[in-house]
Amino acid sequence: MKRILSIILIVIITIAIATGCNGTQPQTPPPPSPPPSPPAQTPPASPNPDNQGEGEHTPDITPPPTPIMISAAELSQIVDQDNLILIGVVSPTAALVPFSNAANPVRGSYLVWGDDFLGTNPEALSTEVTLYRVPLVNMEDLLSRAGVTAESQIVVFSSDWLSQGGYVAWQLSMMGLNVRFLDGGVAAWRDIRGATGRSNRLSGQNRVNDFTAPNYDPASFDATIDVVIEAALNPDQWVIIDARDAGEYSGQTRSGGAFGTGRIKGAVHVNWISTLNPEDDASGLLRSREELMDLYSFIGDRKVIVYCQGGVRSAHTWMVLKDLGFDVLNYDGSWIELSYAASVASSYPKDVILDLTEEWSDNGGRI
């Protein structure tokens, strides 16, 4: 019996030794390796407009490095930042209507209107051109009441008149400030249940600092009448866009402030409200980027000047075109200034101006 047990023990030891030499004994499993990174993908090539039969060419709609437009959702992500200053372009009269957009501006904003940013300016052709941006010193004083600095992030919004908001955003951009514009204004902000109320008229605040514009550069934003003349004479390099309504463009509407009716010769008519989504009339949201690029596809690679009656509606179009990446100037004097120059009311050389007008009718004075 002892002999049998000894033989069994020897067999067990032999098997154990053999197993250990083969390296198959149980081991603690190594930690799992991280999953391999997905292979890098080459982005699809941009459509080639020269290739035919490869589908319709999609225009280059790459946003500019510093976009101007900001959505309500994007604003909600930064609304609590310390360096953010909200400026609402809101009519005090409209704000008296309960539950209206004007009565419910973005909470914590400073409100401006009318004389805060519109008036006379020695940079205009004449003091007769009254619908013009106010002098730089006026805007610096106004912004000092909000404590604006060169590092401030400013978001401008409108309650109802989107073009007025665009005009303010255009002026602040001209001063070298970091400016965004709220797409859809207060209506869009209320749609996402953004906080409203508790705002103050900016002109009624005490000065917080002595703000000075970090980079006032009107030549890069505003077209003088001389630049407009140059553009009209060189349509291969420039395109002029008339942002007024159809009646003003045709010369049938006698809009106040001007000295005659008509338009700049060769100007392309694109009413400023054509940029707004017709299915969103209540909020005034812009059309899609693709739709806007299609709307302005006639521009090509030319430089742009946009004008209206007094530079306000055209400032909104300037903002849209700038956001799309076009090289664009707003003509602040617009038809009021040009019609003054063409009218017998001024001493400006008439031969040059009259050759560059269409459907011209001289009122002999302000309409």
C-alpha atoms as a printed R data frame, in Angstrom:
    type eleno elety resid chain resno       x       y       z
1   ATOM     1    CA   MET     A     1   0.000   0.000   0.000
2   ATOM     2    CA   LYS     A     2   2.847   2.353   0.935
3   ATOM     3    CA   ARG     A     3   4.513   1.507  -2.384
4   ATOM     4    CA   ILE     A     4   1.358   2.489  -4.312
5   ATOM     5    CA   LEU     A     5   1.032   5.852  -2.445
6   ATOM     6    CA   SER     A     6   4.684   6.658  -3.148
7   ATOM     7    CA   ILE     A     7   4.225   6.037  -6.864
8   ATOM     8    CA   ILE     A     8   1.121   8.303  -6.992
9   ATOM     9    CA   LEU     A     9   2.994  11.117  -5.135
10  ATOM    10    CA   ILE     A    10   5.921  10.912  -7.565
11  ATOM    11    CA   VAL     A    11   3.548  11.169 -10.558
12  ATOM    12    CA   ILE     A    12   1.813  14.269  -9.096
13  ATOM    13    CA   ILE     A    13   5.135  16.050  -8.442
14  ATOM    14    CA   THR     A    14   6.371  15.213 -11.923
15  ATOM    15    CA   ILE     A    15   3.221  16.657 -13.572
16  ATOM    16    CA   ALA     A    16   3.455  19.861 -11.476
17  ATOM    17    CA   ILE     A    17   7.068  20.397 -12.442
18  ATOM    18    CA   ALA     A    18   6.290  19.809 -16.097
19  ATOM    19    CA   THR     A    19   3.410  22.272 -16.030
20  ATOM    20    CA   GLY     A    20   5.571  24.968 -14.421
21  ATOM    21    CA   CYS     A    21   8.245  24.586 -17.080
22  ATOM    22    CA   ASN     A    22   5.693  25.061 -19.850
23  ATOM    23    CA   GLY     A    23   4.700  28.492 -18.404
24  ATOM    24    CA   THR     A    24   0.993  27.709 -18.287
25  ATOM    25    CA   GLN     A    25   0.485  28.167 -14.594
26  ATOM    26    CA   PRO     A    26  -2.271  30.640 -13.607
27  ATOM    27    CA   GLN     A    27  -1.053  34.304 -13.453
28  ATOM    28    CA   THR     A    28  -2.580  37.628 -12.484
29  ATOM    29    CA   PRO     A    29  -3.777  39.067 -15.822
30  ATOM    30    CA   PRO     A    30  -1.979  42.225 -16.981
31  ATOM    31    CA   PRO     A    31  -3.962  45.502 -17.000
32  ATOM    32    CA   PRO     A    32  -5.896  45.944 -20.233
33  ATOM    33    CA   SER     A    33  -4.228  48.058 -22.905
34  ATOM    34    CA   PRO     A    34  -5.953  51.318 -23.788
35  ATOM    35    CA   PRO     A    35  -8.056  51.131 -26.936
36  ATOM    36    CA   PRO     A    36  -6.197  52.237 -30.042
37  ATOM    37    CA   SER     A    37  -6.797  55.831 -31.157
38  ATOM    38    CA   PRO     A    38  -9.014  56.121 -34.213
39  ATOM    39    CA   PRO     A    39  -7.036  56.635 -37.384
40  ATOM    40    CA   ALA     A    40  -6.649  60.239 -38.480
41  ATOM    41    CA   GLN     A    41  -9.052  61.148 -41.224
42  ATOM    42    CA   THR     A    42  -8.284  63.446 -44.076
43  ATOM    43    CA   PRO     A    43 -10.994  66.099 -44.422
44  ATOM    44    CA   PRO     A    44 -12.925  65.957 -47.661
45  ATOM    45    CA   ALA     A    45 -11.578  68.137 -50.412
46  ATOM    46    CA   SER     A    46 -13.350  71.412 -51.086
47  ATOM    47    CA   PRO     A    47 -15.601  71.356 -54.126
48  ATOM    48    CA   ASN     A    48 -13.785  72.377 -57.272
49  ATOM    49    CA   PRO     A    49 -15.829  74.893 -59.243
50  ATOM    50    CA   ASP     A    50 -13.834  74.090 -62.362
51  ATOM    51    CA   ASN     A    51 -14.924  70.450 -62.418
52  ATOM    52    CA   GLN     A    52 -18.160  69.866 -64.259
53  ATOM    53    CA   GLY     A    53 -20.517  66.985 -63.608
54  ATOM    54    CA   GLU     A    54 -19.402  66.565 -59.979
55  ATOM    55    CA   GLY     A    55 -22.470  68.116 -58.376
56  ATOM    56    CA   GLU     A    56 -23.375  71.707 -57.687
57  ATOM    57    CA   HIS     A    57 -20.579  73.915 -56.387
58  ATOM    58    CA   THR     A    58 -20.940  74.913 -52.748
59  ATOM    59    CA   PRO     A    59 -19.529  78.392 -52.068
60  ATOM    60    CA   ASP     A    60 -16.857  78.829 -49.420
61  ATOM    61    CA   ILE     A    61 -18.758  79.844 -46.301
62  ATOM    62    CA   THR     A    62 -15.984  79.468 -43.735
63  ATOM    63    CA   PRO     A    63 -16.813  81.864 -40.874
64  ATOM    64    CA   PRO     A    64 -14.394  84.751 -40.341
65  ATOM    65    CA   PRO     A    65 -11.917  84.473 -37.415
66  ATOM    66    CA   THR     A    66 -13.978  86.860 -35.289
67  ATOM    67    CA   PRO     A    67 -17.699  86.359 -35.910
68  ATOM    68    CA   ILE     A    68 -20.078  89.219 -35.169
69  ATOM    69    CA   MET     A    69 -23.348  87.368 -34.768
70  ATOM    70    CA   ILE     A    70 -24.060  85.472 -31.551
71  ATOM    71    CA   SER     A    71 -27.067  83.255 -30.904
72  ATOM    72    CA   ALA     A    72 -29.214  83.436 -27.786
73  ATOM    73    CA   ALA     A    73 -27.939  79.994 -26.765
74  ATOM    74    CA   GLU     A    74 -24.325  81.154 -27.114
75  ATOM    75    CA   LEU     A    75 -25.028  84.300 -25.115
76  ATOM    76    CA   SER     A    76 -26.527  82.219 -22.296
77  ATOM    77    CA   GLN     A    77 -23.142  80.495 -21.927
78  ATOM    78    CA   ILE     A    78 -21.221  83.735 -21.326
79  ATOM    79    CA   VAL     A    79 -23.852  86.035 -19.811
80  ATOM    80    CA   ASP     A    80 -22.257  85.819 -16.333
81  ATOM    81    CA   GLN     A    81 -18.709  86.665 -17.424
82  ATOM    82    CA   ASP     A    82 -17.200  89.594 -15.556
83  ATOM    83    CA   ASN     A    83 -15.921  91.391 -18.651
84  ATOM    84    CA   LEU     A    84 -19.233  91.139 -20.541
85  ATOM    85    CA   ILE     A    85 -21.206  94.339 -21.123
86  ATOM    86    CA   LEU     A    86 -24.700  94.150 -22.592
87  ATOM    87    CA   ILE     A    87 -25.994  97.136 -24.563
88  ATOM    88    CA   GLY     A    88 -29.645  97.121 -25.573
89  ATOM    89    CA   VAL     A    89 -30.992  99.392 -28.304
90  ATOM    90    CA   VAL     A    90 -34.486  99.924 -26.925
91  ATOM    91    CA   SER     A    91 -37.083 102.628 -27.501
92  ATOM    92    CA   PRO     A    92 -38.191 104.148 -24.152
93  ATOM    93    CA   THR     A    93 -41.651 104.682 -25.622
94  ATOM    94    CA   ALA     A    94 -41.989 101.068 -26.721
95  ATOM    95    CA   ALA     A    95 -40.752  99.968 -23.285
96  ATOM    96    CA   LEU     A    96 -43.915 101.438 -21.739
97  ATOM    97    CA   VAL     A    97 -45.962  98.615 -23.275
98  ATOM    98    CA   PRO     A    98 -46.269  95.807 -20.694
99  ATOM    99    CA   PHE     A    99 -44.972  92.355 -21.655
100 ATOM   100    CA   SER     A   100 -43.423  93.708 -24.888
101 ATOM   101    CA   ASN     A   101 -39.874  92.911 -25.979
102 ATOM   102    CA   ALA     A   102 -38.862  96.509 -25.229
103 ATOM   103    CA   ALA     A   103 -40.218  96.195 -21.687
104 ATOM   104    CA   ASN     A   104 -38.229  92.994 -21.121
105 ATOM   105    CA   PRO     A   105 -34.615  93.574 -22.198
106 ATOM   106    CA   VAL     A   106 -31.813  91.186 -21.328
107 ATOM   107    CA   ARG     A   107 -31.292  91.438 -17.578
108 ATOM   108    CA   GLY     A   108 -28.365  93.556 -16.430
109 ATOM   109    CA   SER     A   109 -28.035  95.508 -19.671
110 ATOM   110    CA   TYR     A   110 -27.484  99.189 -20.417
111 ATOM   111    CA   LEU     A   111 -30.062 100.732 -22.732
112 ATOM   112    CA   VAL     A   112 -29.476 103.348 -25.456
113 ATOM   113    CA   TRP     A   113 -31.664 105.054 -28.040
114 ATOM   114    CA   GLY     A   114 -31.893 107.906 -30.531
115 ATOM   115    CA   ASP     A   115 -29.693 110.848 -29.553
116 ATOM   116    CA   ASP     A   116 -27.242 108.496 -27.836
117 ATOM   117    CA   PHE     A   117 -25.852 107.422 -31.214
118 ATOM   118    CA   LEU     A   118 -27.532 109.541 -33.944
119 ATOM   119    CA   GLY     A   119 -27.032 113.228 -34.708
120 ATOM   120    CA   THR     A   120 -24.656 115.519 -36.564
121 ATOM   121    CA   ASN     A   121 -20.953 115.000 -37.027
122 ATOM   122    CA   PRO     A   122 -18.210 117.191 -38.568
123 ATOM   123    CA   GLU     A   123 -16.987 114.108 -40.454
124 ATOM   124    CA   ALA     A   124 -20.129 114.287 -42.633
125 ATOM   125    CA   LEU     A   125 -20.116 116.298 -45.844
126 ATOM   126    CA   SER     A   126 -22.298 118.950 -44.197
127 ATOM   127    CA   THR     A   127 -24.162 119.626 -40.968
128 ATOM   128    CA   GLU     A   128 -27.234 119.359 -43.213
129 ATOM   129    CA   VAL     A   129 -26.647 115.605 -43.039
130 ATOM   130    CA   THR     A   130 -28.309 115.119 -39.661
131 ATOM   131    CA   LEU     A   131 -28.868 111.364 -39.617
132 ATOM   132    CA   TYR     A   132 -25.245 110.480 -38.878
133 ATOM   133    CA   ARG     A   133 -23.233 108.856 -36.123
134 ATOM   134    CA   VAL     A   134 -22.414 111.142 -33.201
135 ATOM   135    CA   PRO     A   135 -18.796 112.302 -32.737
136 ATOM   136    CA   LEU     A   136 -16.315 109.886 -31.186
137 ATOM   137    CA   VAL     A   137 -16.053 111.903 -27.957
138 ATOM   138    CA   ASN     A   138 -19.792 111.466 -27.397
139 ATOM   139    CA   MET     A   139 -19.570 107.694 -27.697
140 ATOM   140    CA   GLU     A   140 -16.500 107.564 -25.452
141 ATOM   141    CA   ASP     A   141 -18.362 109.522 -22.784
142 ATOM   142    CA   LEU     A   142 -21.379 107.214 -23.117
143 ATOM   143    CA   LEU     A   143 -19.324 104.037 -22.812
144 ATOM   144    CA   SER     A   144 -17.457 105.465 -19.804
145 ATOM   145    CA   ARG     A   145 -20.777 105.242 -17.963
146 ATOM   146    CA   ALA     A   146 -20.769 101.475 -18.426
147 ATOM   147    CA   GLY     A   147 -17.123 101.082 -17.429
148 ATOM   148    CA   VAL     A   148 -16.122  99.802 -20.864
149 ATOM   149    CA   THR     A   149 -12.426  99.048 -21.375
150 ATOM   150    CA   ALA     A   150 -10.399  97.771 -24.308
151 ATOM   151    CA   GLU     A   151 -10.723  94.254 -22.814
152 ATOM   152    CA   SER     A   152 -14.507  94.318 -22.560
153 ATOM   153    CA   GLN     A   153 -16.661  91.842 -24.498
154 ATOM   154    CA   ILE     A   154 -19.714  93.768 -25.701
155 ATOM   155    CA   VAL     A   155 -22.939  92.178 -26.909
156 ATOM   156    CA   VAL     A   156 -25.426  94.526 -28.575
157 ATOM   157    CA   PHE     A   157 -29.067  93.560 -28.910
158 ATOM   158    CA   SER     A   158 -32.306  95.121 -30.147
159 ATOM   159    CA   SER     A   159 -35.796  94.819 -28.759
160 ATOM   160    CA   ASP     A   160 -37.607  95.436 -32.059
161 ATOM   161    CA   TRP     A   161 -35.668  97.664 -34.470
162 ATOM   162    CA   LEU     A   162 -32.841  95.335 -35.475
163 ATOM   163    CA   SER     A   163 -31.310  97.883 -37.833
164 ATOM   164    CA   GLN     A   164 -30.794 100.356 -34.982
165 ATOM   165    CA   GLY     A   165 -28.904  97.673 -33.075
166 ATOM   166    CA   GLY     A   166 -26.790  96.973 -36.126
167 ATOM   167    CA   TYR     A   167 -25.909 100.672 -36.341
168 ATOM   168    CA   VAL     A   168 -24.693 100.717 -32.740
169 ATOM   169    CA   ALA     A   169 -22.687  97.510 -33.231
170 ATOM   170    CA   TRP     A   170 -21.101  99.046 -36.344
171 ATOM   171    CA   GLN     A   171 -20.070 102.193 -34.451
172 ATOM   172    CA   LEU     A   172 -18.574 100.240 -31.554
173 ATOM   173    CA   SER     A   173 -16.657  98.012 -33.971
174 ATOM   174    CA   MET     A   174 -15.247 101.167 -35.585
175 ATOM   175    CA   MET     A   175 -13.841 102.094 -32.185
176 ATOM   176    CA   GLY     A   176 -11.755  98.918 -32.032
177 ATOM   177    CA   LEU     A   177 -13.935  97.098 -29.489
178 ATOM   178    CA   ASN     A   178 -14.768  93.397 -29.295
179 ATOM   179    CA   VAL     A   179 -18.416  93.460 -30.380
180 ATOM   180    CA   ARG     A   180 -21.037  90.767 -31.013
181 ATOM   181    CA   PHE     A   181 -24.676  91.195 -32.073
182 ATOM   182    CA   LEU     A   182 -27.519  89.052 -30.744
183 ATOM   183    CA   ASP     A   183 -29.264  87.283 -33.618
184 ATOM   184    CA   GLY     A   184 -33.008  87.681 -33.171
185 ATOM   185    CA   GLY     A   185 -32.688  90.230 -30.375
186 ATOM   186    CA   VAL     A   186 -34.841  90.135 -27.245
187 ATOM   187    CA   ALA     A   187 -37.416  87.858 -28.896
188 ATOM   188    CA   ALA     A   188 -34.806  85.142 -29.401
189 ATOM   189    CA   TRP     A   189 -33.532  85.631 -25.838
190 ATOM   190    CA   ARG     A   190 -37.037  85.251 -24.420
191 ATOM   191    CA   ASP     A   191 -37.594  82.153 -26.557
192 ATOM   192    CA   ILE     A   192 -34.878  80.336 -24.602
193 ATOM   193    CA   ARG     A   193 -36.229  81.751 -21.315
194 ATOM   194    CA   GLY     A   194 -33.257  84.018 -20.773
195 ATOM   195    CA   ALA     A   195 -33.456  86.333 -17.766
196 ATOM   196    CA   THR     A   196 -35.000  89.737 -18.531
197 ATOM   197    CA   GLY     A   197 -35.669  93.036 -16.737
198 ATOM   198    CA   ARG     A   198 -33.537  95.133 -14.345
199 ATOM   199    CA   SER     A   199 -31.746  97.303 -16.885
200 ATOM   200    CA   ASN     A   200 -30.649 100.946 -16.834
201 ATOM   201    CA   ARG     A   201 -30.529 103.820 -19.319
202 ATOM   202    CA   LEU     A   202 -26.843 104.236 -20.044
203 ATOM   203    CA   SER     A   203 -26.978 108.017 -20.471
204 ATOM   204    CA   GLY     A   204 -28.369 108.358 -16.939
205 ATOM   205    CA   GLN     A   205 -25.482 106.552 -15.236
206 ATOM   206    CA   ASN     A   206 -22.504 108.218 -13.578
207 ATOM   207    CA   ARG     A   207 -19.120 107.928 -15.290
208 ATOM   208    CA   VAL     A   208 -17.190 104.894 -14.096
209 ATOM   209    CA   ASN     A   209 -13.934 105.549 -15.958
210 ATOM   210    CA   ASP     A   210 -12.391 107.706 -18.678
211 ATOM   211    CA   PHE     A   211 -12.786 105.376 -21.609
212 ATOM   212    CA   THR     A   212 -10.807 106.051 -24.791
213 ATOM   213    CA   ALA     A   213 -11.385 104.078 -27.978
214 ATOM   214    CA   PRO     A   214  -8.478 101.623 -28.359
215 ATOM   215    CA   ASN     A   215  -8.406 101.848 -32.163
216 ATOM   216    CA   TYR     A   216 -10.734 104.346 -33.859
217 ATOM   217    CA   ASP     A   217 -10.510 103.453 -37.552
218 ATOM   218    CA   PRO     A   218 -13.380 104.978 -39.597
219 ATOM   219    CA   ALA     A   219 -11.615 104.396 -42.937
220 ATOM   220    CA   SER     A   220 -11.992 100.625 -42.438
221 ATOM   221    CA   PHE     A   221 -15.707 100.853 -41.657
222 ATOM   222    CA   ASP     A   222 -17.234 103.964 -43.223
223 ATOM   223    CA   ALA     A   223 -17.254 104.958 -46.891
224 ATOM   224    CA   THR     A   224 -16.871 108.692 -47.495
225 ATOM   225    CA   ILE     A   225 -18.594 110.240 -50.498
226 ATOM   226    CA   ASP     A   226 -15.250 110.245 -52.337
227 ATOM   227    CA   VAL     A   227 -14.888 106.483 -51.823
228 ATOM   228    CA   VAL     A   228 -18.468 105.989 -53.045
229 ATOM   229    CA   ILE     A   229 -17.664 107.934 -56.227
230 ATOM   230    CA   GLU     A   230 -14.561 105.808 -56.775
231 ATOM   231    CA   ALA     A   231 -16.587 102.623 -56.285
232 ATOM   232    CA   ALA     A   232 -19.320 103.723 -58.708
233 ATOM   233    CA   LEU     A   233 -16.694 104.425 -61.351
234 ATOM   234    CA   ASN     A   234 -15.029 101.024 -60.909
235 ATOM   235    CA   PRO     A   235 -17.753  98.336 -60.933
236 ATOM   236    CA   ASP     A   236 -15.222  95.620 -61.729
237 ATOM   237    CA   GLN     A   237 -13.594  96.194 -58.325
238 ATOM   238    CA   TRP     A   238 -16.567  97.361 -56.271
239 ATOM   239    CA   VAL     A   239 -20.242  96.572 -55.882
240 ATOM   240    CA   ILE     A   240 -22.659  99.056 -54.285
241 ATOM   241    CA   ILE     A   241 -25.718  97.630 -52.532
242 ATOM   242    CA   ASP     A   242 -28.869  99.679 -51.889
243 ATOM   243    CA   ALA     A   243 -30.479  98.320 -48.703
244 ATOM   244    CA   ARG     A   244 -33.608 100.512 -48.823
245 ATOM   245    CA   ASP     A   245 -37.116  99.350 -49.692
246 ATOM   246    CA   ALA     A   246 -38.362  99.056 -53.275
247 ATOM   247    CA   GLY     A   247 -40.120 102.435 -53.273
248 ATOM   248    CA   GLU     A   248 -36.993 104.305 -52.187
249 ATOM   249    CA   TYR     A   249 -34.842 102.432 -54.671
250 ATOM   250    CA   SER     A   250 -37.195 103.199 -57.579
251 ATOM   251    CA   GLY     A   251 -37.460 106.861 -56.593
252 ATOM   252    CA   GLN     A   252 -41.207 106.617 -55.965
253 ATOM   253    CA   THR     A   253 -40.935 107.100 -52.188
254 ATOM   254    CA   ARG     A   254 -39.907 110.540 -50.870
255 ATOM   255    CA   SER     A   255 -38.251 109.561 -47.603
256 ATOM   256    CA   GLY     A   256 -37.668 112.268 -45.026
257 ATOM   257    CA   GLY     A   257 -34.248 113.827 -44.541
258 ATOM   258    CA   ALA     A   258 -33.121 113.478 -48.159
259 ATOM   259    CA   PHE     A   259 -32.858 116.332 -50.693
260 ATOM   260    CA   GLY     A   260 -34.234 114.372 -53.626
261 ATOM   261    CA   THR     A   261 -35.264 110.938 -54.779
262 ATOM   262    CA   GLY     A   262 -33.329 108.357 -56.761
263 ATOM   263    CA   ARG     A   263 -30.436 105.967 -56.334
264 ATOM   264    CA   ILE     A   264 -26.741 105.504 -57.028
265 ATOM   265    CA   LYS     A   265 -26.194 104.390 -60.641
266 ATOM   266    CA   GLY     A   266 -25.465 100.681 -60.897
267 ATOM   267    CA   ALA     A   267 -26.407  99.927 -57.288
268 ATOM   268    CA   VAL     A   268 -27.816  96.440 -56.684
269 ATOM   269    CA   HIS     A   269 -31.051  96.466 -54.710
270 ATOM   270    CA   VAL     A   270 -31.163  94.053 -51.742
271 ATOM   271    CA   ASN     A   271 -33.621  95.255 -49.104
272 ATOM   272    CA   TRP     A   272 -31.994  94.843 -45.684
273 ATOM   273    CA   ILE     A   273 -34.922  92.760 -44.417
274 ATOM   274    CA   SER     A   274 -34.148  90.188 -47.121
275 ATOM   275    CA   THR     A   275 -31.489  88.876 -44.733
276 ATOM   276    CA   LEU     A   276 -34.142  87.897 -42.172
277 ATOM   277    CA   ASN     A   277 -35.836  84.524 -42.109
278 ATOM   278    CA   PRO     A   278 -39.382  85.091 -43.446
279 ATOM   279    CA   GLU     A   279 -40.594  82.169 -41.354
280 ATOM   280    CA   ASP     A   280 -39.413  83.873 -38.169
281 ATOM   281    CA   ASP     A   281 -40.875  87.362 -38.520
282 ATOM   282    CA   ALA     A   282 -41.544  87.632 -34.794
283 ATOM   283    CA   SER     A   283 -37.900  87.270 -33.750
284 ATOM   284    CA   GLY     A   284 -36.056  88.646 -36.759
285 ATOM   285    CA   LEU     A   285 -33.595  85.771 -36.898
286 ATOM   286    CA   LEU     A   286 -31.238  85.748 -39.854
287 ATOM   287    CA   ARG     A   287 -31.524  83.303 -42.714
288 ATOM   288    CA   SER     A   288 -29.095  80.400 -42.747
289 ATOM   289    CA   ARG     A   289 -25.522  81.068 -43.759
290 ATOM   290    CA   GLU     A   290 -26.041  79.138 -46.991
291 ATOM   291    CA   GLU     A   291 -29.091  81.236 -47.884
292 ATOM   292    CA   LEU     A   292 -27.248  84.471 -47.166
293 ATOM   293    CA   MET     A   293 -24.268  83.450 -49.301
294 ATOM   294    CA   ASP     A   294 -26.665  82.663 -52.119
295 ATOM   295    CA   LEU     A   295 -28.446  86.005 -51.665
296 ATOM   296    CA   TYR     A   296 -25.141  87.874 -52.065
297 ATOM   297    CA   SER     A   297 -23.516  85.543 -54.585
298 ATOM   298    CA   PHE     A   298 -23.351  88.402 -57.126
299 ATOM   299    CA   ILE     A   299 -20.620  90.079 -55.064
300 ATOM   300    CA   GLY     A   300 -17.922  87.594 -55.950
301 ATOM   301    CA   ASP     A   301 -14.530  88.808 -54.771
302 ATOM   302    CA   ARG     A   302 -15.313  92.503 -55.181
303 ATOM   303    CA   LYS     A   303 -15.256  95.026 -52.361
304 ATOM   304    CA   VAL     A   304 -18.650  96.217 -51.142
305 ATOM   305    CA   ILE     A   305 -20.274  99.505 -50.140
306 ATOM   306    CA   VAL     A   306 -23.758  99.307 -48.680
307 ATOM   307    CA   TYR     A   307 -26.038 102.325 -48.203
308 ATOM   308    CA   CYS     A   308 -29.638 103.180 -47.333
309 ATOM   309    CA   GLN     A   309 -31.338 106.449 -46.364
310 ATOM   310    CA   GLY     A   310 -29.148 107.403 -43.428
311 ATOM   311    CA   GLY     A   311 -26.712 104.530 -42.847
312 ATOM   312    CA   VAL     A   312 -28.793 102.716 -40.217
313 ATOM   313    CA   ARG     A   313 -30.436  99.896 -42.174
314 ATOM   314    CA   SER     A   314 -27.275  99.522 -44.234
315 ATOM   315    CA   ALA     A   315 -25.283  99.089 -40.995
316 ATOM   316    CA   HIS     A   316 -27.298  95.947 -40.328
317 ATOM   317    CA   THR     A   317 -26.441  94.698 -43.826
318 ATOM   318    CA   TRP     A   318 -22.791  95.648 -43.215
319 ATOM   319    CA   MET     A   319 -22.851  93.471 -40.117
320 ATOM   320    CA   VAL     A   320 -24.313  90.502 -42.005
321 ATOM   321    CA   LEU     A   321 -21.821  90.815 -44.877
322 ATOM   322    CA   LYS     A   322 -18.902  91.262 -42.477
323 ATOM   323    CA   ASP     A   323 -19.962  88.141 -40.607
324 ATOM   324    CA   LEU     A   324 -20.011  86.266 -43.926
325 ATOM   325    CA   GLY     A   325 -16.429  87.341 -44.554
326 ATOM   326    CA   PHE     A   326 -16.889  90.043 -47.214
327 ATOM   327    CA   ASP     A   327 -14.728  93.174 -47.477
328 ATOM   328    CA   VAL     A   328 -17.446  95.751 -46.832
329 ATOM   329    CA   LEU     A   329 -17.925  99.408 -45.874
330 ATOM   330    CA   ASN     A   330 -21.094 101.095 -44.670
331 ATOM   331    CA   TYR     A   331 -21.830 104.519 -46.195
332 ATOM   332    CA   ASP     A   332 -22.884 106.460 -43.112
333 ATOM   333    CA   GLY     A   333 -23.988 109.552 -45.051
334 ATOM   334    CA   SER     A   334 -25.984 107.308 -47.412
335 ATOM   335    CA   TRP     A   335 -28.706 108.749 -49.644
336 ATOM   336    CA   ILE     A   336 -29.259 111.792 -47.401
337 ATOM   337    CA   GLU     A   337 -25.676 112.940 -47.909
338 ATOM   338    CA   LEU     A   338 -25.449 111.992 -51.582
339 ATOM   339    CA   SER     A   339 -28.783 113.626 -52.416
340 ATOM   340    CA   TYR     A   340 -27.597 116.749 -50.614
341 ATOM   341    CA   ALA     A   341 -24.448 116.788 -52.757
342 ATOM   342    CA   ALA     A   342 -26.544 116.381 -55.931
343 ATOM   343    CA   SER     A   343 -29.110 118.988 -54.918
344 ATOM   344    CA   VAL     A   344 -29.080 122.692 -55.721
345 ATOM   345    CA   ALA     A   345 -29.054 123.148 -51.943
346 ATOM   346    CA   SER     A   346 -25.305 122.372 -51.832
347 ATOM   347    CA   SER     A   347 -22.198 123.752 -53.496
348 ATOM   348    CA   TYR     A   348 -20.712 120.308 -54.108
349 ATOM   349    CA   PRO     A   349 -19.573 119.752 -57.762
350 ATOM   350    CA   LYS     A   350 -22.808 118.598 -59.409
351 ATOM   351    CA   ASP     A   351 -21.442 117.184 -62.635
352 ATOM   352    CA   VAL     A   352 -19.686 114.298 -60.885
353 ATOM   353    CA   ILE     A   353 -22.616 113.390 -58.638
354 ATOM   354    CA   LEU     A   354 -25.389 113.745 -61.216
355 ATOM   355    CA   ASP     A   355 -23.568 111.423 -63.605
356 ATOM   356    CA   LEU     A   356 -23.656 108.783 -60.866
357 ATOM   357    CA   THR     A   357 -27.376 108.946 -60.062
358 ATOM   358    CA   GLU     A   358 -30.454 107.286 -61.572
359 ATOM   359    CA   GLU     A   359 -34.117 108.276 -61.304
360 ATOM   360    CA   TRP     A   360 -32.895 111.568 -59.804
361 ATOM   361    CA   SER     A   361 -35.422 114.214 -58.802
362 ATOM   362    CA   ASP     A   362 -34.101 117.316 -57.043
363 ATOM   363    CA   ASN     A   363 -36.292 118.544 -54.216
364 ATOM   364    CA   GLY     A   364 -34.283 121.767 -53.881
365 ATOM   365    CA   GLY     A   365 -34.205 121.292 -50.112
366 ATOM   366    CA   ARG     A   366 -34.797 118.768 -47.400
367 ATOM   367    CA   ILE     A   367 -37.832 116.536 -47.897
